[in-house]
Amino acid sequence: MKARNDIAFVLYSVLDFEKRDTVERVLETLLSAPLPLRPTHYGHSEADQRISDLKDVADLIVGVHRSATQSERFGGVLLRSGRCRYQLQWSKMRKPSMPFLLGSVDRELIESSPAQVSALYDLIKKLVFEVTAVYGEIRDMSSPFSDMPIDLWKRLPDLPAVSIYGFPYLTMFGETRLRDAPFCYMEQLSGGQYWLQASGTLLEPVSEQTKAAIRSHLGEDAFMSDGKRLYKTGLAPEFDTSHLRP
């Protein structure tokens, strides 16, 4: 399998992405991003239509697509430009599911200048606020185990370069304990979430020693590690997704 050469982020939310005002705020933030990070095209299965009106994109996201059971439904959109790709997705199924916003940026763009890293960080911080993220991360997809699936109902994934912990994790870990965790850098964002950097720069791999120290401080059973993913148990917060059911 060919190794990926991009920097990816994902933000999980418990907001209702079927509500138009929610997704319009997210779209406004993306469409106000600096040009290299601003999407120009959108679509449902392929982003092949040029964006001319935000309302057209919102229509596609909140437009209901029903499953075979008819009571379950889902929606979403793909967006892209020449150097970046985004996906907004939501579903209301019997099995609990969180809406998410996924983004991917060509590694060469991030490597080109520190200003591009700052622009990406600024954009993600704005999106964290708009989706009231409960968890988020930024990860170099060329790193080992970077494509492991995320199952927040069981555990957090292997520690990435940047983690974003929302209120469920502040409650689970305790804010004082989290502040004392051995991250390289931490910042409390305007929405209350914590921005936690485990490496000096986005392109610098997180050392195994740093990962081990953070897991030891916050609890080994709260994290996936060493390429393992089929955990039967773990430490995870309670997520209120009762309003995200059919």
VENWOMO-V713377 format. One line per field, one symbol per residue. phi: phi as a letter, one per 20 degrees, with the letter a starting at -180 (. if undefined). psi: psi as a letter, one per 40 degrees, with the letter a starting at -180 (. if undefined). burial: b if it has 24 or more other ideal C-beta (glycine too) atoms within 12 Angstrom, else e. A space follows every 10 residues. Layout:
phi = ???
psi = ???
burial = ???
//
This chain:
phi = .fffcbddcb cdcdfefeef ffffffffff fdfggfdefd cbredbeddf fdbgffffgf fefedeefem eebbarbdcb cfdbbcbdbb bcdfegbdfb cdcbcggfff ffagffffff gffffffgff elgebbbcbf fefgmfeffd cffdbffgfe fcdcdeggef ffenfffffe feffbbbeef eofdecdecf cfeegfffff gffffffepg fecfalmebe fecrdbfede dfeddg
psi = hhiifihiii hiieiheehd dddddddddd eeiiddehie iiiddhgehh hdhddddddd dehhhiaded diiiiaiiii adeiiihhhi igidhihhii hhihhhdddd ediddddddd dddddddddd efhdiiihhh eeiiedeiih geediiiiha dhihhadddd dddhddddde ifidiihhid eeihhhheid idehihiddd dddddddehd eeiiifeieg hdiihiihhh fdefi.
burial = eeeeebbbbb bbbbbbbbee ebbbbbbebb bebbebbbbb bbbeeebeee beebeebbeb bbeeeeeeee eebbbbbbbb bebbbbbbbb bbeeeebbbb bbbbbbbebb eeeeebbebb bebbbbbbbb bbbbbbbbbb bebebbbbeb bbbebbbbbb bbbbbbbbbb ebbeeeebee bbbbeeeebe bebbbbbbbe ebbebbeeeb beebbebbee ebbbbeeeee beebebbebe beebee
//
